[in-house]
Amino acid sequence: MLTAYRKKVTVRPDGSIEILDSLLKPGTEAEVIVLVESEPENTQAVQTRVNEWNALFKETQALPQAQTITEEEIAAEIAAYRAEKKR
């Protein structure tokens, strides 16, 4: 059985994290997943980048060459790519 414990910690100056909890028994194996809260400026930078990508996608999809591609051609290209990756 898998049990999850949520614990907020502060990263130490050396980059390490220590988790102390009486529910954690010595010798027990545990998988640790670290979720880091984004800083506000990072969130803004990410949103700017997402907006730039979305604009690029719209511009690319509006090209005449992109208008002539069929669903079958797209599926064939994906299949060929996946077959090549399996090698």
NORVENUR-V950282 format. One line per field, one symbol per residue. ss: DSSP state (2 for helix, 1 for strand, 0 for the rest). psi: psi as a letter, one per 40 degrees, with the letter a starting at -180 (. if undefined). Layout:
ss=???
psi=???
This chain:
ss=000000000000000000000000000000000000000222222222222222222222200222200022222222222222220
psi=ihhhhhhhihhideeihhhhheehhhehiihhhhhhhiidddddddddddddddddddddeeiddddehiddddddddddddddde.
